[in-house]
Structures are given as C-alpha cells and as structure tokens.
Amino acid sequence: MKAELIDVMGSDLSVVNAARVSFAKASELDEDFNLKDEDARLIRYLAKHDHWTPFAHTAISLRMAAPIPIRTQCFKHKQGLVENEESRRYISDRPVLFVPKEFRSKPEGSIKQGSGFTHRASVLWKLQYERVCTTAINIYELMIADGVCPEQARLILPQGVLVNWVWTGNLYAFANFFNKRTDPHAQVEIQHLAREVGAIIEPLFPVSWKALTDV
C-alpha cells in the first residue's frame, strides 16, 4: 500500500484568507514567511467550531495503491473527494499482491472491534494466502495470453491485489478521512494508509492539519 503526492493547491494562508474575505480583508505571511499568530489562532477557532468551508478552498491530489477491500473503504468517503481508478478492462499487466505482515484472530465480542492479536496459525495462513492468490494471478495471465477478454479475466483475481487510483479532495475532506480511519476500531491496514496520507498533508498545511486532526 502507498500514498504519494501528485499536486497541491493552497496553504494555511489560503484557509485564513477564505475566512477573512467575509470582512473584505486578507492576511499575508510575516517577514519570515510564516503564518502570523493571529491567523494561526483563527484557524484553530475555525476548526474548533466546525466552520469547515475555509478549509475546503484547497486541493490535494494523491496517487494511491491499496488492496480491493481497503480501496472500497477509502471510496466510502465521498464528500469533498473524487477518485479515478485504473481499470482492468483496459490493462492486463501482472497485478501486484498485497501480503499482510500477519493474520489476526477474529475479535471477541463486538465485530466493530475489527480484529484481535496475531492468529496462532498466522504463518500457515499467510503461506496459504500467498499460494492460492499467486495461483489465481497466474491463471489470470494465462487467460489473457489465450485471448480471454480482460473484463472477464479480471473476475478471477483475488481481493488482495493492489488497485491504483488518483484521489483528489480538499483539506477538510482528507482530515475527516484521517480522523475516522485512524480510529482504533478501523481496520489496521487502513489505519496505516490513513497515516501515510496524514504524513503527506501535515507539512503542506501544518497549522490547519493539527487543528483539524488534533495530532
């Protein structure tokens, strides 16, 4: 899994000036090209009181890669985000298999807890997973080589193959994704991916990101 920056529009100052336009005013950076203290305080106020629209006058584009179920969880975040995904109707190169570090046990009690600790037979199940999924990918390549149409051949691919997509959204939308998917109840894999996204965005909007995510 991975997240990589493609493009960005805006800064903490963009957030400030989107808010200050209400009073027909605009701010500038200080002589050291840093955000002024009063503007940092304004950002914290906006975040605390959920005045979200100034944060939406920004844009961040990422190139993402994740296994199919994790991609699906990402796509559930619709407001302020748009995605364009690769299609195996049109490409037929060998898919990359995501292999987890370990397999975890089923949680006790509520299924909302996600998963427990390392399964006692994690090594065995990891080997089985790699064996079965690799076989499916090999058969996929044989089907393509034999002229089966890609839109049907892809049906044999396992859930664990990586999918690539371009993901674009505003700062507020990505912060919402980060807050929800780094929650301890979220699946471990998407927690890791959300932290990668956060590590990219935080240095681009340091004051706003801290205010929106309280990190």
Contacts in CASP RR format, 6 or more apart in sequence:
PFRMAT RR
TARGET T0000
AUTHOR 0000-0000-0000
METHOD contacts of the structure
MODEL  1
MKAELIDVMGSDLSVVNAARVSFAKASELDEDFNLKDEDARLIRYLAKHD
HWTPFAHTAISLRMAAPIPIRTQCFKHKQGLVENEESRRYISDRPVLFVP
KEFRSKPEGSIKQGSGFTHRASVLWKLQYERVCTTAINIYELMIADGVCP
EQARLILPQGVLVNWVWTGNLYAFANFFNKRTDPHAQVEIQHLAREVGAI
IEPLFPVSWKALTDV
1 65 0 8 1.000
1 66 0 8 1.000
1 67 0 8 1.000
1 70 0 8 1.000
1 98 0 8 1.000
1 162 0 8 1.000
1 189 0 8 1.000
1 192 0 8 1.000
1 193 0 8 1.000
1 196 0 8 1.000
2 64 0 8 1.000
2 65 0 8 1.000
2 196 0 8 1.000
3 62 0 8 1.000
3 63 0 8 1.000
3 64 0 8 1.000
3 65 0 8 1.000
3 193 0 8 1.000
3 196 0 8 1.000
3 197 0 8 1.000
3 200 0 8 1.000
4 62 0 8 1.000
4 63 0 8 1.000
4 64 0 8 1.000
4 200 0 8 1.000
5 60 0 8 1.000
5 61 0 8 1.000
5 62 0 8 1.000
5 200 0 8 1.000
5 204 0 8 1.000
6 61 0 8 1.000
6 62 0 8 1.000
6 63 0 8 1.000
6 166 0 8 1.000
7 59 0 8 1.000
7 60 0 8 1.000
7 61 0 8 1.000
8 58 0 8 1.000
8 59 0 8 1.000
8 60 0 8 1.000
8 61 0 8 1.000
8 204 0 8 1.000
9 58 0 8 1.000
9 59 0 8 1.000
9 60 0 8 1.000
10 57 0 8 1.000
10 58 0 8 1.000
10 59 0 8 1.000
10 205 0 8 1.000
11 58 0 8 1.000
11 204 0 8 1.000
11 205 0 8 1.000
12 35 0 8 1.000
12 39 0 8 1.000
12 40 0 8 1.000
12 43 0 8 1.000
12 205 0 8 1.000
12 206 0 8 1.000
12 207 0 8 1.000
12 208 0 8 1.000
13 27 0 8 1.000
13 28 0 8 1.000
13 29 0 8 1.000
13 35 0 8 1.000
13 39 0 8 1.000
14 57 0 8 1.000
14 58 0 8 1.000
15 43 0 8 1.000
15 46 0 8 1.000
15 54 0 8 1.000
15 55 0 8 1.000
15 57 0 8 1.000
15 58 0 8 1.000
15 171 0 8 1.000
15 205 0 8 1.000
15 208 0 8 1.000
16 27 0 8 1.000
16 35 0 8 1.000
16 39 0 8 1.000
16 42 0 8 1.000
16 43 0 8 1.000
16 54 0 8 1.000
17 26 0 8 1.000
17 27 0 8 1.000
18 53 0 8 1.000
18 54 0 8 1.000
18 57 0 8 1.000
19 42 0 8 1.000
19 46 0 8 1.000
19 51 0 8 1.000
19 54 0 8 1.000
20 26 0 8 1.000
20 27 0 8 1.000
20 42 0 8 1.000
27 36 0 8 1.000
27 39 0 8 1.000
29 35 0 8 1.000
29 36 0 8 1.000
30 36 0 8 1.000
35 43 0 8 1.000
35 207 0 8 1.000
40 207 0 8 1.000
43 207 0 8 1.000
43 208 0 8 1.000
43 211 0 8 1.000
44 207 0 8 1.000
44 211 0 8 1.000
45 51 0 8 1.000
46 52 0 8 1.000
46 54 0 8 1.000
46 55 0 8 1.000
46 211 0 8 1.000
47 55 0 8 1.000
47 208 0 8 1.000
47 211 0 8 1.000
47 212 0 8 1.000
48 211 0 8 1.000
52 172 0 8 1.000
55 170 0 8 1.000
55 171 0 8 1.000
55 172 0 8 1.000
55 175 0 8 1.000
55 208 0 8 1.000
55 212 0 8 1.000
56 80 0 8 1.000
56 170 0 8 1.000
56 171 0 8 1.000
56 172 0 8 1.000
56 173 0 8 1.000
57 170 0 8 1.000
58 170 0 8 1.000
58 171 0 8 1.000
58 205 0 8 1.000
59 168 0 8 1.000
59 169 0 8 1.000
59 170 0 8 1.000
60 168 0 8 1.000
60 169 0 8 1.000
60 170 0 8 1.000
60 171 0 8 1.000
60 174 0 8 1.000
60 200 0 8 1.000
60 201 0 8 1.000
60 204 0 8 1.000
61 166 0 8 1.000
61 167 0 8 1.000
61 168 0 8 1.000
61 169 0 8 1.000
62 166 0 8 1.000
62 167 0 8 1.000
62 168 0 8 1.000
62 197 0 8 1.000
62 200 0 8 1.000
63 164 0 8 1.000
63 165 0 8 1.000
63 166 0 8 1.000
63 167 0 8 1.000
64 71 0 8 1.000
64 74 0 8 1.000
64 164 0 8 1.000
64 165 0 8 1.000
64 166 0 8 1.000
64 167 0 8 1.000
64 193 0 8 1.000
65 96 0 8 1.000
65 162 0 8 1.000
65 163 0 8 1.000
65 164 0 8 1.000
66 74 0 8 1.000
66 98 0 8 1.000
66 162 0 8 1.000
66 163 0 8 1.000
66 189 0 8 1.000
66 190 0 8 1.000
66 193 0 8 1.000
67 98 0 8 1.000
67 159 0 8 1.000
67 160 0 8 1.000
67 161 0 8 1.000
67 162 0 8 1.000
67 163 0 8 1.000
67 189 0 8 1.000
68 159 0 8 1.000
68 160 0 8 1.000
68 161 0 8 1.000
68 163 0 8 1.000
69 159 0 8 1.000
69 160 0 8 1.000
69 187 0 8 1.000
70 187 0 8 1.000
70 189 0 8 1.000
70 190 0 8 1.000
70 193 0 8 1.000
71 85 0 8 1.000
71 163 0 8 1.000
71 165 0 8 1.000
73 181 0 8 1.000
73 187 0 8 1.000
73 190 0 8 1.000
74 83 0 8 1.000
74 167 0 8 1.000
74 177 0 8 1.000
74 181 0 8 1.000
74 190 0 8 1.000
74 193 0 8 1.000
75 83 0 8 1.000
77 173 0 8 1.000
77 176 0 8 1.000
77 177 0 8 1.000
77 180 0 8 1.000
79 173 0 8 1.000
79 176 0 8 1.000
80 169 0 8 1.000
80 170 0 8 1.000
80 172 0 8 1.000
80 173 0 8 1.000
81 167 0 8 1.000
81 168 0 8 1.000
81 169 0 8 1.000
81 173 0 8 1.000
81 174 0 8 1.000
81 177 0 8 1.000
82 167 0 8 1.000
82 168 0 8 1.000
82 169 0 8 1.000
83 165 0 8 1.000
83 166 0 8 1.000
83 167 0 8 1.000
83 168 0 8 1.000
84 165 0 8 1.000
84 166 0 8 1.000
85 163 0 8 1.000
85 164 0 8 1.000
85 165 0 8 1.000
86 163 0 8 1.000
86 164 0 8 1.000
86 165 0 8 1.000
88 95 0 8 1.000
88 150 0 8 1.000
88 151 0 8 1.000
88 153 0 8 1.000
88 154 0 8 1.000
88 157 0 8 1.000
89 150 0 8 1.000
89 151 0 8 1.000
89 154 0 8 1.000
90 150 0 8 1.000
91 150 0 8 1.000
92 144 0 8 1.000
92 150 0 8 1.000
92 153 0 8 1.000
94 137 0 8 1.000
94 141 0 8 1.000
95 137 0 8 1.000
95 140 0 8 1.000
95 157 0 8 1.000
95 161 0 8 1.000
95 162 0 8 1.000
96 161 0 8 1.000
96 162 0 8 1.000
97 130 0 8 1.000
97 133 0 8 1.000
97 134 0 8 1.000
97 137 0 8 1.000
97 158 0 8 1.000
97 160 0 8 1.000
97 161 0 8 1.000
97 162 0 8 1.000
98 160 0 8 1.000
98 161 0 8 1.000
98 162 0 8 1.000
99 126 0 8 1.000
99 129 0 8 1.000
99 130 0 8 1.000
100 126 0 8 1.000
100 189 0 8 1.000
102 118 0 8 1.000
102 119 0 8 1.000
102 122 0 8 1.000
102 126 0 8 1.000
103 118 0 8 1.000
103 119 0 8 1.000
103 121 0 8 1.000
103 122 0 8 1.000
103 125 0 8 1.000
103 126 0 8 1.000
103 129 0 8 1.000
104 115 0 8 1.000
104 116 0 8 1.000
104 117 0 8 1.000
104 118 0 8 1.000
104 119 0 8 1.000
104 122 0 8 1.000
104 188 0 8 1.000
105 115 0 8 1.000
105 116 0 8 1.000
105 117 0 8 1.000
105 118 0 8 1.000
105 119 0 8 1.000
105 120 0 8 1.000
106 115 0 8 1.000
106 116 0 8 1.000
107 113 0 8 1.000
107 114 0 8 1.000
107 115 0 8 1.000
107 116 0 8 1.000
108 116 0 8 1.000
112 185 0 8 1.000
113 185 0 8 1.000
114 185 0 8 1.000
114 187 0 8 1.000
115 187 0 8 1.000
115 188 0 8 1.000
119 125 0 8 1.000
132 158 0 8 1.000
133 158 0 8 1.000
133 160 0 8 1.000
133 161 0 8 1.000
136 156 0 8 1.000
136 157 0 8 1.000
136 158 0 8 1.000
137 157 0 8 1.000
137 158 0 8 1.000
137 161 0 8 1.000
139 156 0 8 1.000
140 153 0 8 1.000
140 154 0 8 1.000
140 156 0 8 1.000
140 157 0 8 1.000
143 153 0 8 1.000
143 156 0 8 1.000
144 150 0 8 1.000
144 153 0 8 1.000
171 201 0 8 1.000
171 205 0 8 1.000
171 208 0 8 1.000
171 209 0 8 1.000
171 212 0 8 1.000
172 212 0 8 1.000
174 197 0 8 1.000
174 198 0 8 1.000
174 201 0 8 1.000
175 201 0 8 1.000
175 209 0 8 1.000
175 212 0 8 1.000
175 213 0 8 1.000
177 194 0 8 1.000
177 197 0 8 1.000
178 194 0 8 1.000
178 195 0 8 1.000
178 197 0 8 1.000
178 198 0 8 1.000
178 201 0 8 1.000
178 213 0 8 1.000
179 212 0 8 1.000
179 213 0 8 1.000
180 186 0 8 1.000
181 190 0 8 1.000
181 191 0 8 1.000
181 193 0 8 1.000
181 194 0 8 1.000
182 191 0 8 1.000
182 194 0 8 1.000
182 195 0 8 1.000
183 191 0 8 1.000
184 191 0 8 1.000
186 194 0 8 1.000
198 209 0 8 1.000
198 213 0 8 1.000
201 209 0 8 1.000
202 209 0 8 1.000
202 210 0 8 1.000
202 215 0 8 1.000
209 215 0 8 1.000
END
